[in-house]
Amino acid sequence: MNTTMRVNRVPNARRRAVSVLLALSASAAALAVPGSAAARESSEATPAVTPISWGPCPKAEPPYPDPSPKAQCGTVQVPLDWSKPKGRKIGIFVARYRATDPARRIGVLMSNPGGPGAPGSDDALYADDPYNGYSPDMLKRFDMIGFDPRGIGRSQKAECDETILDSIPTRPRNAAEFERMRTLNGRLADSCLARTGPLAAHMDGESVARDMDAIRAALGERKISFIGHSYGTFLGERYARLFPDRLRALALDSAMDPARPNAERYLTDGSVTTNTTLKRLAAWCETEADCALKGQDLTAVTDGLFARADAGTLREPGPDGATRTKVDADQLSDYLTFALGRWTPARATQELAALHSGKGEVTWYGGATDPASRLVLCRDYDFRIRDYAQYRAIRERVAKAAPHIRYNAQALETVLGCQGWNMAPKPQPAQAKGSLPPVLVANATLDLATPLPGAQRMARAFPKATLFTMDVAGHWLYRKGGTEKAMRVIDTYLTGRKG
């Protein structure tokens, strides 16, 4: 999920990566679906771990501020390959911010900010930040634990030959380009293995969930509470599948679809949500004076832009009128995905008006997905498409379901990034024995990165779960700036859970 939509937050924008974004079945029995025969029951899964030796945390690189002086840092050694627990070890970077009221301490709250590809230690390093941090009551009750997932940040960061990205067709238009894309994606995967070593093939969610339990053991805790955001919700689901009896509470904000959707369902969910968000923008335009297209049918304007793009007559706007630079339909879909996901309606309508009239300015988005996200997503999900004919048929069906935007660019980039990836999707682990606590899932109704249908499937995947929604457009509800209600709901759940 990278080109992930990011919430630009201080002190470190990386901690709020979205991202891409994703599915178990639509029933409470989903967590019991048989999977890998190698899955261990939770009581046997994690070998003895050396307690963490805590010390000062490294200073931040400019322009970011240094971590809280109260934060502590250390490393946990875990198997590179969890199927070989006595084999080679790697270090997982962990940060801790201790509860400020030890007498009322509940336990530890582990977190992950998603991405995938985002370092997670910042949640503890900056736990008391007045804007990005947790509420005072949360800081009193929990030791905040953040970690950089394997292959990310200070946990032996994976490396790939990113120069290959520039040669990969991002929107294949024929069978030859589709095959070239698959070939170059495979070459990129090979470069990750060559530069990173075997770790590149072991960055999947199940491995990270097992690392989380090793961190729990190294902390000396019987149970943990966990809050996951965006792709971090997938890690929470994996931990619940592997270690149900070691969870005190599980909060999943902006939830991935845990049921391993195929490429078409994944792309359809994201695209329909984006199309609905455009309709929400059109409704806003009918009543708000700030709309630059006031009095016009915004969806009809957008349809007209696509017709001009198809005909080769849509041009990039300029300060004095349309330029000679053509805008194609793929660029238009890219723009709409990220402009709507950002949800600044006045600016979006101003830029659409500029495209419509030819005069003004537009901020363009897009770019190939980060290799680190592919090392995770292409192992955890099976987005493989047989050939160009199947790809074209999927695109046509998605465009019919989402006619005003044609497709969600972020979802399409994720799907295309996995074509030809030569590390096959990993089987889903079996459900271990043990009792799960009631789970809280939170999602925006118009979330373009983790659409509501996936969050609904996530909630139905647990025997006991509550789905909290806010009727807003955007990603990542647990934040200040319009979604404080979700923060209060999640904080109340985490501090109020017994057990």
ZAGU-872752 format. One record per residue: x, y, z of N, C-alpha, C in turn. Coordinates in steps of 0.05 Angstrom, whole numbers, plus 5000, padded with zeros to 4 digits. Layout:
! ZAGU-872752
XYZXYZXYZ/...
This chain:
! ZAGU-872752
501649765000500050005000501750255000/503450274985505050524983505550574954/504150714937503750994943501351014963/501951004988499851025008499051315011/496451355016495551625023496551675051/497751895056498951955082497552195094/497152165121496252395136498752545145/499152785136501552935143501453035172/502952905188502752955217505553005228/505653185248508153245261508253085286/510552985296513253045285514152865262/512752655256513852475236511552365219/511452455194509252375177509252085171/511551945174511651665168509851495186/509351595210507851425229504951415222/504051585204501251585196500851485168/502551295159502251185132499651035130/498451035107496050895103496550615094/495650725084495650575068494950495065/495450135035494050035020492649915024/492249845049489849805041488349585036/485649265060485449025044483548815055/482748125061479948095068479347815079/477747645114477447365123474747275114/472847205121470347155108468347325121/465947315111463847495121462347365144/463647185159462247055181464047045205/462846995228464346975253466246735252/465646545234467346305233469946355218/470246595207472546645190475246595205/475346665230477846635245478546335249/476746155242477245875245477845735219/478245885197478745765171481445615172/481545365163484045225164486045365145/488645355153490745475137493145305136/495445425141497945285140498145065161/499044835152499344615171501544665191/503244865185505444925203504645115225/502045215225501245395246501345265273/502445405293502645295320500445405337/499645255357497845365377499245565394/497745755404499045985417500745905441/499945695455501445615479504145505472/504745435447507245325439508845495420/507745725411508745855388511346015393/511646135416513846315421515946195440/518346145431520446045448521346245468/522946165487523946355508525446585495/525046825506526247065495527647215517/529947325511531547475530530147735536/529847815562528648075569530048305555/528548515548529748745534531548895552/533848975542535649145556535149435547/533749585564532949855556535150055558/535150255540537150465541536050715528/537750915525536851165512536151115482/534351275472533451245444535151425426/535651335402537251495383535851755376/537351955371536252215364535152205336/533152375331531852385305533552525284/533052465259534352605237532752865232/534253085227532853335220531053285196/528753425194527753645211526053545235/525953285240524253185261525453235289/523753295308524753335336525753075348/527353095368528252865382525952735398/526152465402524052335417523652445445/521452375458521052455486523352345503/524252505522526452415540525552185557/522852145559521851925575521851655560/522251665534522251415518524751255523/524550995521526750805523526750625499/529150535491529350365467530950115472/530449915456531949665458531449485434/532449245435532149055412531348785422/529648655407528848375412529848205390/531247985396532247805376530047595370/529447555344527447365336528547205313/527346965308528246805285527646955258/529446955240528947055213526646905200/526746645203524646465193523346325216/520846385222519546275246519045975244/519245855219519045565217521645435225/523745595230526345495239527145655264/525745615287526145785310528945795321/530645585315533345585325535345675304/534345775282536045875261536946155264/537846285243538946555244536946755257/538046935272536447135286536747415273/534647575276534747855268533748025292/534548285292533648455314531248625306/529348645325526948815322527249055340/527249295329527549535345524949605359/525149635386522749685402523149935419/520950095422521050335439518850315459/519350425483517350415505517150695518/514650765524514051005540512450905564/513650905588512350775611509950925621/508050785632505650905644506451105665/505151345664505851565682504651535710/502651355712501351305738501551005744/503850915754504250625758502150485775/500950635794498950515811496450445796/495850585774493450535758494150395731/496550305729497450185704495849935697/494849915672493349685662495249475651/497249565636499049375623500449515600/500949365578502349485555500249515532/500649735517499049775493501049775469/501049565454502749545431501249665407/502649785388501349915365502849865340/501449915318502749915292501350105273/502750285259501550495243500950415214/501550165206500750085180502850135159/501950215135503650255112502750065089/503749815088506049715103508549855093/510449865111513049995104513650225123/511850285142512250505160513450405186/515550545196516550475223514450525244/514250345264512250375284513250465311/515850505314516950575340516150865348/515351025329514651305335512351335354/510551135354508251145372509051165401/511351035407512351055435514351285437/515951325417517951535418516751815422/514351855411512952105412510252075426/510051895445507451835457506252075471/507852265481506752495496506752745478/507152715452506952945434504153065436/503853325439501253445444499353415420/500353375396498553355373498353065364/500552925362500552645351500252435373/500752515398500852315419498152225429/498352075451495951965464494852155485/492452105494491252275514492652235541/492552425559493852395585492852145600/490252075598489251845612490451585601/490751575575492051335563494951315572/496351545573499151535582499451445611/497451515627497451425655497151125658/495451005640494550735644496250515630/497750595609499150395593502150465590/503750255588506350275576505950265546/506650485532506250495503508650345490/508050155473510149995460509950025430/511950135417512050145388514449985378/514349895353516549735342516649785312/519049765301519349765272519149485262/517149415245516949145236519449055221/519848795220522148675207522448785178/524848865171525448975145524749265142/523949395164523049675163524549835183/525250085175526550265194529050155206/529250155233531550065247531649755251/529649625241529549325243530549205216/533149255211534549145187532949215162/532949465155531349565132531949425106/529849335093530149195067531049395045/532649295027533549455004533049314978/532249474958531649364931532849564911/533049474886534049654865531749814855/531350054867529050214860529250354833/531650344820531850454793530150294773/529450044780527749884763524949994761/524150134782521350234782520750424759/522750574751522250774729521650634702/522350384699521950244674519450074673/518150044696515749874698513250014688/511849914668509350034659507350054682/506450294688504650324711501750274704/501050314678498250264669498450114642/499049854642499449714617497049734598/497549804573495449854554495149624534/496849424535496549204517497948964529/497748734516498948484527501948504530/503248634511506148654513507048814537/505649044542506349204566505649054591/503548894591502848744615505048544622/506048404601508148204605510748344613/511248574602513648724610513548804639/511148894648510748964676511348724694/510248494687510648254704513648184704/514948194682517848134681519448314699/518948574697520448764712519748754742/517248694749516548654777518048424788/518348204773519947974782522848054785/523848224767526648314770527048484795/525048644801525148804825525148624850/523448424850523448234873526148094875/527348014853530047894854532048074866/531848334859533748534870533448554901/530948534910530548554939531848314953/531648074942532847844953535947864952/536947974930539847994927541048204947/539648424951540648644968540048614997/537748485003536948455031537648185042/537647985025538147705034535447575040/535547345054533047185058530847335074/531547545089529547695103527347795084/528047855059526147965040523747775036/524247515039522147315035520547255061/521147395082519947345108518947595122/517647775106516648025117513548025118/512347795116509447765116508247815144/505647855144504247925168504347715190/504347455182504547245202507147255217/509347305202511947325215512047565234/510847785226510848025244509147975268/506947835265505247765289506847595308/508347405299510047245316512247415330/513347605315515147795327513847945350/511348025346509848165367509648005392/509247745389509047575413511747535426/513847545410516547535422517047795438/516048015428516348265443514748245469/512348135468510648095492512247935513/513447715503514847535522517347675533/518747835516521047975526520348195546/517848295545516848495564515948355590/515748095590514847955614511847975618/510248025597507348065600505847815592/503747755607502147525600500247585577/499247835576497447925555498248205546/497448275521497748545512495148655503/494948925502492849055487494149155461/492649175440493849255414491949445400/493149655388491649835370493149835343/491749765322492949775296491449975278/492850105262491750305243492350215215/490350225197490750165169491849875166/494149845154495249575151495849445178/496249615198496649505225494349345235/491949385224489549225231489848935222/491248895200491748625190493548485209/495548625220497348495240495848425265/493948605273492248535296490648295292/489448265268487948025261489647775261/492147805250493947575250494647495279/495147685296495847625324493447485337/491047585332488647455344488347165334/489047115309488846845298490946655310/493346765316495546595326495546575356/494846795370495146815399492746935413/490346815409487946935419487846975449/489046785464488946805493491046995505/492647125487494647315497493747605491/491247645483490147905478488347995500/488848225512486948345531484848515516/485648665496483948835480485148865453/483348905433484248935405482649145392/483849375385482549595372483749625344/482049625324482849625296481649865282/483350055275482550315264483150325234/481050365218481350375189482250095179/480349915180481049625178481249525150/483349355147483649205122481648985121/481048895097479348665092481048415097/480348255118482048025125481647775109/479747775090478947525077480447475051/482747605048484447555024482847584999/481747824993480247864968482047834944/480847744922482347734897482548014886/484048044864484548304852482048454846/480048314835477548454827476048564850/475648404871474048504894475548724908/478148704911479748914924479449174908/479749154882479649394865476749504864/474749334864472049424863471249574888/471949464912471249594937472449874938/474949904931476250164932475050354912/474450254888473450424867470650524872/468950344881466150424888466150634910/467850604930468050804951468951074940/470851074922471851314910469651444894/468151284879465851394863463751514881/463151384904461251494923462251754935/464851774940466052014951465752244931/466052194905465652404885462752504886/460852314890458052404892457652574917/459052504939458952664963460052954958/462152964942463253224935461153384918/459853244900457753384883455553484901/454753334921452653424939453553664955/456053654964457253884978457154134961/457754094935457954324916455254454913/453054314916450454424912449654624934/450954604957450054774980452254964989/454754934981456855094993457855314973/458055554983458955774967461855744958/463455594972466255554965466655384941/464555254930464855074908465355234882/467655174869468355314845466655234821/465055024824463254924803460354964812/459855154829457155204839455155244816/452855104818450855124797451254924774/453354774774453854574754453654294766/453054094749452953814758455853714758/456953684782459853614784460453344771/458653144775459252884763459152904733/457353064722457253104693459753244683/460753434698463353564691465553354690/465653174710467752974711467452774688/464952704682464552524659465552654633/465052914631466053064608469053074606/470353094629473253094629474352824619/473152604628473952344618473552314588/471252414578470652404549472852554534/473652784544475752944530478452794532/478952674555481452524558481552284538/479352144535479151924517479652014488/478652254482478852364455481552494450/483152524471485852644468485752944467/483553064477483253364475483453494503/483753344524483953464551486853554555/487153804563489853914567490254004596/492754004604493354104631492954404632/491554494653491054784654493554944660/493455204654495655384659494555654669/496255834677495256094687493756264667/494456224641493156384620491356224602/490955974609489355794592490655524589/489255344575490255074572492955064559/494654884569497354844557497154644535/499454564524499554364503499954084514/500154064540500653804553498053644556/497953414544495453254545495153124573/492653084581491952944605490352694596/491352454602489852214594488052124617/486451924611484351824630485651704655/487951574652489251464676490251694694/491351904683492052134700489652244715/487452254702485052364714484052184737/484151924733483351744755485251764778/487851784772489851824793489252074809/488752294794488152544808485752524826/483552414815481152394831481452224856/482952004854483351834878484651984900/486752124894488252254916487052524924/485752664906484452914914482052854931/480452644925478152574941479052454968/481152304968482152184993483152395012/484252615001485152835018482852985030/480652985016478153125024478553415034/479353575015479253865018477453964995/474853965000472853994978473154254962/473654474976473954734961476254714941/478454604950480754584932480254394910/478954164916478453964895476654084873/474554234881472754344861474154564845/475954704858477554914844479254784822/480554564829482254424810480654294787/478354184794476654074773475654284754/475054524766474254744749476554834731/478954824741481354894724481654694701/481254444706481354244685479154294664/476854364674474454404658474854644639/475854864651476155114635478855144621/480855004632483455024621485155234635/484055384653485455604666485655544696/488055544706488555494735490855304739/490655154761492854984769491754724782/493154504777492354244788494854124801/494453994824496553844837496253554829/498353454816498253174806499552984827/498552744827499452544846500352294831/500952084846501551834833504451754837/505151524827507851414830507651114836/509750974830509850684835509850614864/508850384871508750304899511550244909/511950304935514550254948515149954949/517649874942518249594943517749464970/518149614992517749505018514849415022/513049565011510149485013509649234997/510949194975510548954959511548714973/513848744987514948515002512948415023/511148585032509148505051506548425037/505448605022502748565010502648324991/504748294975504648074955505047804968/505747794993505847545008503347495024/502047715033499647685050497047655034/497047755009494647754992495347624966/493247514953493647384927492147554906/493547744894492447924874493147834846/494147594842495147504816492947504795/493547614772491747614749493047444727/491347284714492447084695493847204672/492647404659493847524635492547784629/493347914607492348174600489348164595/488347954582485547934576483847944602/484747794622483347794648483548074661/485848194659486248464670484348664657/484148654631482348844617479448794624/478648544627475848484634475248584662/477148554681476848664708476548964707/478249094692478149384690475449484679/474349334660471749414648469549384668/469549164683467449124703467649334726/470049394734470449594755469449864746/470049934721469250194710466150224709/464849994704461850004704460850044733/462249934752461349964780462050244791/464050374779464950634789465250824765/463050894751463251024725464351304725/464151454748465051724748468051764754/469351544763472251564769473751334756/472351124747473450894733475050704751/476750804768478150614786479450774808/480050644830481650754852484550704846/486050924842488850894833490550754854/490150804879491750684900491450384899/488850294897488350004897489449874872/489250014849490249894824493349874825/494650074836497650054838498449824856/496949774877497549544895497249284879/495049254865494549014850496648974828/497249184813499249154791502049104802/502649214826505249174837505848884844/503748714847504148434854504248254830/503748354806503748184782506648114776/507247854774509947764768511747754792/510747824816512347814840513047524846/515547454848516347174849516547054877/515447194897515147074923512147014927/511346764926508546694925507046784950/504446834948502846894972503046674992/503146745017503546555039500846455048/500546195054497946095064497146225090/494546245093493446365117493846165141/494746265164495146075186492545985198/492645745210490245645223489645795249/487145785257486345915282487245755306/488845875324489645735348487445725368/487645545387485645525408485945745428/483845835440483846045460481546235456/480946385477478646565477479546855470/478146965451478647245443476947435459/478047675465476447875478474548005457/472548155466471048315447472848505433/472348545407474148705390472648965381/474149185379473049435368474249495341/472549525321473449605294472249875288/473950065278473050335272473750405244/471950535230472450605202470750845193/471851005175470351215162468551075141/466151195136464351085115465551125088/467151335084468351385058471451385061/472451155065475351115067476350985042/477951135026478851045000481150845002/482550835024484750655028483950385040/482150405060481050155072478050195072/476750115050473850165047472150025068/469850145073468050035094467349745090/466849635066466249355064468349175076/470849245074472949085086472849105116/472249335127471949365156469549205166/467449195151465149035159465848735159/467448645140468348365140470248315163/471848515170473648485193472048445218/470048605222468348585247466948315247/465948225224464547965224466447735227/469047775224470947555227471447475256/470447635275470847575303468247485316/468347295335465947215349464447435362/466047635374464747865387466248115378/464848285363466148535354464048755351/464948995355463349235351464549395329/462949485310463849645288462949935293/464850115297464250405301464950545275/463050705264463550845240463051145244/464451305228463851595226463351655197/461251815192460451875165462152105154/464652045149466552245139468152115116/469452285101471352195081474152225092/475652015091478352025101479351765111/481851755119483151515129484451565155/484251365173485551385200483851555218/481951435232480151585250481551665276/483451515285484751575311486651805308/485652045307487352285304485752535311/487152735317485852995322485353135296/483453315296482853465272480353365258/478153335273475653255262474552985269/476252815280475352545287475952475316/475952685333476552635361474552445374/472152435364470152255375471051965373/472351895351473351625348475651575368/477251775373479351745394478151685421/476051825428474751785454473551505456/472251415434471051155434473250935437/475450965422477550765424478950765451/479551005461480851035487479050915509/476450965508474650855528474550555527/474550445503474650145500477250035512/479550155505482050045514482450065544/481650285556481950315585479850175601/477450125589475250015603475049715603/476549585584476449295582477449165607/476048955617476948805640478348545630/480248455645481648205638484448245630/
